[in-house]
Amino acid sequence: TREPGSYSPRHYWISLVISLQTGDLSFGWCQRLWWGCLSLQRLPPEQDLD
């Protein structure tokens, strides 16, 4: 079970692409990008091949 915010890079980028395609560039987009970068930096090695 993953803690909130520890989702995989693939899941993050897919959700970002979906947001772009649907035009859902809401207030949380920049925050989403920021948390995405943070999650990439703290992603445990064992989850890197998720």
Biopython code that builds the backbone (N, CA, C, O; Angstrom):
import numpy as np
from Bio.PDB.StructureBuilder import StructureBuilder

atoms = [
    (1, "THR", "N", (0.843, -1.203, 0.000)),
    (1, "THR", "CA", (0.000, 0.000, 0.000)),
    (1, "THR", "C", (0.874, 1.247, 0.000)),
    (1, "THR", "O", (1.804, 1.368, 0.798)),
    (2, "ARG", "N", (0.569, 2.159, -0.891)),
    (2, "ARG", "CA", (1.387, 3.367, -0.999)),
    (2, "ARG", "C", (0.787, 4.504, -0.185)),
    (2, "ARG", "O", (-0.433, 4.636, -0.082)),
    (3, "GLU", "N", (1.653, 5.315, 0.387)),
    (3, "GLU", "CA", (1.190, 6.496, 1.095)),
    (3, "GLU", "C", (0.789, 7.566, 0.083)),
    (3, "GLU", "O", (1.311, 7.587, -1.032)),
    (4, "PRO", "N", (-0.123, 8.445, 0.456)),
    (4, "PRO", "CA", (-0.538, 9.537, -0.437)),
    (4, "PRO", "C", (0.653, 10.374, -0.881)),
    (4, "PRO", "O", (1.457, 10.810, -0.056)),
    (5, "GLY", "N", (0.763, 10.596, -2.179)),
    (5, "GLY", "CA", (1.863, 11.403, -2.687)),
    (5, "GLY", "C", (3.051, 10.582, -3.127)),
    (5, "GLY", "O", (4.004, 11.130, -3.681)),
    (6, "SER", "N", (3.021, 9.263, -2.892)),
    (6, "SER", "CA", (4.163, 8.427, -3.261)),
    (6, "SER", "C", (3.864, 7.606, -4.506)),
    (6, "SER", "O", (4.415, 6.523, -4.704)),
    (7, "TYR", "N", (2.976, 8.146, -5.343)),
    (7, "TYR", "CA", (2.615, 7.441, -6.563)),
    (7, "TYR", "C", (3.779, 7.439, -7.548)),
    (7, "TYR", "O", (4.710, 8.233, -7.416)),
    (8, "SER", "N", (3.727, 6.557, -8.524)),
    (8, "SER", "CA", (4.837, 6.382, -9.449)),
    (8, "SER", "C", (4.913, 7.510, -10.464)),
    (8, "SER", "O", (3.904, 8.154, -10.754)),
    (9, "PRO", "N", (6.105, 7.756, -11.010)),
    (9, "PRO", "CA", (6.278, 8.778, -12.053)),
    (9, "PRO", "C", (5.342, 8.550, -13.229)),
    (9, "PRO", "O", (4.800, 9.503, -13.787)),
    (10, "ARG", "N", (5.150, 7.288, -13.611)),
    (10, "ARG", "CA", (4.286, 6.983, -14.749)),
    (10, "ARG", "C", (2.856, 7.445, -14.482)),
    (10, "ARG", "O", (2.219, 8.047, -15.346)),
    (11, "HIS", "N", (2.356, 7.159, -13.280)),
    (11, "HIS", "CA", (0.999, 7.565, -12.915)),
    (11, "HIS", "C", (0.879, 9.081, -12.936)),
    (11, "HIS", "O", (-0.136, 9.626, -13.370)),
    (12, "TYR", "N", (1.916, 9.755, -12.465)),
    (12, "TYR", "CA", (1.900, 11.217, -12.428)),
    (12, "TYR", "C", (1.839, 11.803, -13.825)),
    (12, "TYR", "O", (1.015, 12.676, -14.095)),
    (13, "TRP", "N", (2.704, 11.332, -14.717)),
    (13, "TRP", "CA", (2.754, 11.882, -16.074)),
    (13, "TRP", "C", (1.491, 11.563, -16.848)),
    (13, "TRP", "O", (1.015, 12.397, -17.618)),
    (14, "ILE", "N", (0.934, 10.364, -16.661)),
    (14, "ILE", "CA", (-0.323, 10.011, -17.327)),
    (14, "ILE", "C", (-1.439, 10.952, -16.884)),
    (14, "ILE", "O", (-2.215, 11.433, -17.709)),
    (15, "SER", "N", (-1.517, 11.211, -15.596)),
    (15, "SER", "CA", (-2.561, 12.103, -15.098)),
    (15, "SER", "C", (-2.354, 13.526, -15.601)),
    (15, "SER", "O", (-3.319, 14.250, -15.847)),
    (16, "LEU", "N", (-1.088, 13.925, -15.754)),
    (16, "LEU", "CA", (-0.789, 15.258, -16.266)),
    (16, "LEU", "C", (-1.201, 15.378, -17.723)),
    (16, "LEU", "O", (-1.791, 16.382, -18.125)),
    (17, "VAL", "N", (-0.894, 14.357, -18.516)),
    (17, "VAL", "CA", (-1.270, 14.350, -19.932)),
    (17, "VAL", "C", (-2.790, 14.396, -20.084)),
    (17, "VAL", "O", (-3.315, 15.105, -20.942)),
    (18, "ILE", "N", (-3.488, 13.635, -19.243)),
    (18, "ILE", "CA", (-4.953, 13.643, -19.275)),
    (18, "ILE", "C", (-5.474, 15.046, -18.970)),
    (18, "ILE", "O", (-6.413, 15.518, -19.610)),
    (19, "SER", "N", (-4.864, 15.704, -17.997)),
    (19, "SER", "CA", (-5.279, 17.061, -17.655)),
    (19, "SER", "C", (-5.077, 18.008, -18.831)),
    (19, "SER", "O", (-5.909, 18.877, -19.092)),
    (20, "LEU", "N", (-3.961, 17.832, -19.540)),
    (20, "LEU", "CA", (-3.687, 18.665, -20.705)),
    (20, "LEU", "C", (-4.694, 18.407, -21.815)),
    (20, "LEU", "O", (-5.190, 19.342, -22.442)),
    (21, "GLN", "N", (-4.992, 17.134, -22.055)),
    (21, "GLN", "CA", (-5.883, 16.765, -23.150)),
    (21, "GLN", "C", (-7.317, 17.219, -22.894)),
    (21, "GLN", "O", (-8.045, 17.553, -23.829)),
    (22, "THR", "N", (-7.718, 17.229, -21.630)),
    (22, "THR", "CA", (-9.086, 17.611, -21.301)),
    (22, "THR", "C", (-9.195, 19.107, -21.028)),
    (22, "THR", "O", (-10.285, 19.621, -20.779)),
    (23, "GLY", "N", (-8.061, 19.802, -21.077)),
    (23, "GLY", "CA", (-8.072, 21.240, -20.825)),
    (23, "GLY", "C", (-8.279, 21.555, -19.361)),
    (23, "GLY", "O", (-8.684, 22.665, -19.013)),
    (24, "ASP", "N", (-8.006, 20.591, -18.501)),
    (24, "ASP", "CA", (-8.236, 20.779, -17.070)),
    (24, "ASP", "C", (-7.016, 21.429, -16.413)),
    (24, "ASP", "O", (-6.404, 20.861, -15.509)),
    (25, "LEU", "N", (-6.676, 22.630, -16.886)),
    (25, "LEU", "CA", (-5.535, 23.352, -16.318)),
    (25, "LEU", "C", (-6.029, 24.211, -15.165)),
    (25, "LEU", "O", (-6.098, 25.436, -15.265)),
    (26, "SER", "N", (-6.365, 23.556, -14.086)),
    (26, "SER", "CA", (-6.948, 24.239, -12.948)),
    (26, "SER", "C", (-5.864, 24.881, -12.075)),
    (26, "SER", "O", (-4.678, 24.852, -12.406)),
    (27, "PHE", "N", (-6.297, 25.454, -10.964)),
    (27, "PHE", "CA", (-5.379, 26.102, -10.021)),
    (27, "PHE", "C", (-4.318, 25.135, -9.516)),
    (27, "PHE", "O", (-3.183, 25.527, -9.245)),
    (28, "GLY", "N", (-4.702, 23.861, -9.391)),
    (28, "GLY", "CA", (-3.803, 22.879, -8.802)),
    (28, "GLY", "C", (-2.748, 22.342, -9.750)),
    (28, "GLY", "O", (-1.959, 21.476, -9.370)),
    (29, "TRP", "N", (-2.720, 22.846, -10.989)),
    (29, "TRP", "CA", (-1.786, 22.295, -11.973)),
    (29, "TRP", "C", (-0.342, 22.529, -11.564)),
    (29, "TRP", "O", (0.471, 21.605, -11.583)),
    (30, "CYS", "N", (-0.025, 23.752, -11.197)),
    (30, "CYS", "CA", (1.355, 24.061, -10.796)),
    (30, "CYS", "C", (1.723, 23.313, -9.519)),
    (30, "CYS", "O", (2.836, 22.808, -9.378)),
    (31, "GLN", "N", (0.773, 23.251, -8.596)),
    (31, "GLN", "CA", (1.006, 22.517, -7.350)),
    (31, "GLN", "C", (1.221, 21.042, -7.648)),
    (31, "GLN", "O", (2.050, 20.377, -7.027)),
    (32, "ARG", "N", (0.441, 20.538, -8.630)),
    (32, "ARG", "CA", (0.556, 19.147, -9.046)),
    (32, "ARG", "C", (1.943, 18.880, -9.618)),
    (32, "ARG", "O", (2.553, 17.850, -9.330)),
    (33, "LEU", "N", (2.437, 19.813, -10.429)),
    (33, "LEU", "CA", (3.759, 19.673, -11.027)),
    (33, "LEU", "C", (4.835, 19.690, -9.944)),
    (33, "LEU", "O", (5.795, 18.920, -9.996)),
    (34, "TRP", "N", (4.663, 20.578, -8.961)),
    (34, "TRP", "CA", (5.611, 20.696, -7.857)),
    (34, "TRP", "C", (5.685, 19.407, -7.050)),
    (34, "TRP", "O", (6.773, 18.909, -6.758)),
    (35, "TRP", "N", (4.514, 18.865, -6.689)),
    (35, "TRP", "CA", (4.487, 17.629, -5.910)),
    (35, "TRP", "C", (4.986, 16.452, -6.731)),
    (35, "TRP", "O", (5.557, 15.503, -6.194)),
    (36, "GLY", "N", (4.763, 16.524, -8.055)),
    (36, "GLY", "CA", (5.274, 15.482, -8.937)),
    (36, "GLY", "C", (6.792, 15.431, -8.888)),
    (36, "GLY", "O", (7.387, 14.356, -8.813)),
    (37, "CYS", "N", (7.413, 16.608, -8.931)),
    (37, "CYS", "CA", (8.878, 16.670, -8.874)),
    (37, "CYS", "C", (9.381, 16.157, -7.533)),
    (37, "CYS", "O", (10.380, 15.441, -7.473)),
    (38, "LEU", "N", (8.697, 16.519, -6.466)),
    (38, "LEU", "CA", (9.091, 16.058, -5.137)),
    (38, "LEU", "C", (8.985, 14.546, -5.026)),
    (38, "LEU", "O", (9.861, 13.893, -4.460)),
    (39, "SER", "N", (7.903, 13.992, -5.572)),
    (39, "SER", "CA", (7.694, 12.547, -5.466)),
    (39, "SER", "C", (8.734, 11.785, -6.277)),
    (39, "SER", "O", (9.124, 10.676, -5.910)),
    (40, "LEU", "N", (9.187, 12.387, -7.392)),
    (40, "LEU", "CA", (10.226, 11.747, -8.194)),
    (40, "LEU", "C", (11.530, 11.680, -7.410)),
    (40, "LEU", "O", (12.274, 10.705, -7.513)),
    (41, "GLN", "N", (11.806, 12.721, -6.626)),
    (41, "GLN", "CA", (13.063, 12.794, -5.893)),
    (41, "GLN", "C", (13.102, 11.826, -4.716)),
    (41, "GLN", "O", (14.166, 11.327, -4.350)),
    (42, "ARG", "N", (11.932, 11.563, -4.124)),
    (42, "ARG", "CA", (11.918, 10.724, -2.922)),
    (42, "ARG", "C", (11.400, 9.321, -3.188)),
    (42, "ARG", "O", (11.109, 8.572, -2.255)),
    (43, "LEU", "N", (11.284, 8.964, -4.469)),
    (43, "LEU", "CA", (10.769, 7.641, -4.820)),
    (43, "LEU", "C", (11.793, 6.565, -4.448)),
    (43, "LEU", "O", (12.929, 6.603, -4.920)),
    (44, "PRO", "N", (11.396, 5.603, -3.600)),
    (44, "PRO", "CA", (12.301, 4.524, -3.201)),
    (44, "PRO", "C", (12.757, 3.717, -4.415)),
    (44, "PRO", "O", (11.972, 3.505, -5.339)),
    (45, "PRO", "N", (14.015, 3.261, -4.428)),
    (45, "PRO", "CA", (14.571, 2.502, -5.557)),
    (45, "PRO", "C", (13.739, 1.270, -5.904)),
    (45, "PRO", "O", (13.619, 0.920, -7.078)),
    (46, "GLU", "N", (13.173, 0.619, -4.914)),
    (46, "GLU", "CA", (12.420, -0.604, -5.172)),
    (46, "GLU", "C", (11.115, -0.324, -5.918)),
    (46, "GLU", "O", (10.529, -1.236, -6.501)),
    (47, "GLN", "N", (10.658, 0.923, -5.905)),
    (47, "GLN", "CA", (9.440, 1.271, -6.632)),
    (47, "GLN", "C", (9.758, 1.892, -7.992)),
    (47, "GLN", "O", (8.849, 2.247, -8.742)),
    (48, "ASP", "N", (11.029, 2.020, -8.305)),
    (48, "ASP", "CA", (11.440, 2.693, -9.529)),
    (48, "ASP", "C", (11.039, 1.910, -10.772)),
    (48, "ASP", "O", (10.896, 2.476, -11.855)),
    (49, "LEU", "N", (10.858, 0.589, -10.603)),
    (49, "LEU", "CA", (10.492, -0.259, -11.736)),
    (49, "LEU", "C", (9.022, -0.633, -11.683)),
    (49, "LEU", "O", (8.611, -1.656, -12.231)),
    (50, "ASP", "N", (8.234, 0.201, -11.020)),
    (50, "ASP", "CA", (6.821, -0.080, -10.817)),
    (50, "ASP", "C", (6.081, -0.272, -12.139)),
    (50, "ASP", "O", (4.875, -0.518, -12.141)),
]
sb = StructureBuilder()
sb.init_structure("model")
sb.init_model(0)
sb.init_chain("A")
sb.init_seg("    ")
for serial, (resi, resn, name, xyz) in enumerate(atoms, 1):
    if name == "N":
        sb.init_residue(resn, " ", resi, " ")
    sb.init_atom(name, np.array(xyz, "f"), 0.0, 1.0, " ", f" {name:<3s}", serial, name[0])
structure = sb.get_structure()
